[in-house]
């Protein structure tokens, strides 16, 4: 168990563990025995290890839902719902700005400088970024593009969606938490029967 | 070989060589034609155009159309530069098999007649056909791998990639069907009783084709995986776009209260963070040693003995006076040291003097003050003293020099 100390600390601190954020730990977690050991250890803390549907990201959940846990989950959920639109808009903005043909997935690299350069020269992108930065999820007070972008990326790093391998170099890697976000969206859509399509119609495919 | 054959062959040789040279002679204009899809006739002279058409390099598909490269030439270029947009895959095996059967028959007939030079020639052709057949698969597999490894990067959009992937899978199925046409029992029968044929048609061809077969299956597996990934990406992009649009249209939208359901969905059961804290425990005697070392390793703050402070302003005055007094005492002691140097003929070590006089100064401050005093001397008096620093490098890897001691002596005028 001692060998998993750092991993337990990260999990307890609320980190999401995926292949990008911690490759070794992720490999350990995909072993049944380790999973059991960790759950056994977490039991008295009223925690257990869970993962999303396709096991690409692990995090801690409550074992038993007492009143305090419910309260925590409620406020957590409110935050998640509030962050949905800004996160989706950011995903769209990055995809369009960098001219990518598909949505961001775990492991993709974003160079901050490239993002700034491309936004700078495009009035409509600039405006959308401006609006996004002032959303209360990012809450930027600055008018300068450079500051806005840096703040947005820093906030996403804090929330675990991005990883910055070198703190002095401005490039980021998308983590598996983005898969979690997509799963949340898909779940809400399915549960609430929202008219939100994700399969191309036959027409679009031809 | 019959003399007639030699004549035809030499004629073939000269015509072929001449026409190949044409390709080289007009390489830039032809390549431009490959890229544009038609030939700029102004780039050639009248006679050059005639020659190129006669050589079946260029043709006019239609009266109204401009000249273009013949498909075979385009194909050759596409294969040479691995241009996956234009590269063709030839999956026709039946025709090749038919040729092989005919050649075997011709070879056997010639042998039966005892016409060995003809038999030799037929065997040569047969070898070429067998190599062609294998080469055809090799080319196709190379093209498929190339496309796969570049993630279909030669087309821009995800939709195009999906279409290209589906096209590649169809080609692959045709290739596999082609391989199925090859019946080794038939080939064994064809080569019956002849060692050379057996070697060519059975051991060699079989070996090559079975390796092609496994390559194709591997490519197929990877193509299917890649297509699944493309589709997943496509679904994800659409979900993001449509969900964002929905949320923008319904700014007041609130999903159900999942955290307070009796059965909370796993995705929303995200526990609060716990930050584990730890402090030094002194209850284990065995760890005292380690703890002591840790404490010793802590960077120590310079010890300044100040009297207990009662109030900020009071202390400030005290401090100034205290420091000034100590400064003066230090200066006096250093001056005494200099006097000793003048008294004594030989060099005097600063640290030895410090110990000898039982002075309470920190050795570093002491050395520093001596150097400062030396620097403060007027230029002509400085010459009177020889100052010698006892220095050592900070460590093996750090060439910073640390002063260990200073010795001062009176300089002979």
Interface residues (C-beta under 8 A of the other chain):
Chain A: X9 X12 X13 X14 X45 X46 X47 X50 X52 X59 X60 X61 X62 X65 X69 X70 X72 X73 X74 X76 X77 X80 X81 X84 X85 X88 X89 X91 X92 X95 X101 X102 X103 X105 X180 X182 X183 X184 X185 X186 X187 X188 X189 X191 X192 X194 X195 X196 X197 X198 X199 X200 X204 X205
Chain B: X156 X157 X158 X159 X161 X162 X230 X233 X234 X235 X236 X237 X238 X239 X240 X241 X242 X243 X244 X246 X247 X248 X254 X255 X256 X257 X258 X259 X260 X264 X265 X266 X267 X268 X269 X270 X271 X272 X273 X274 X275 X276
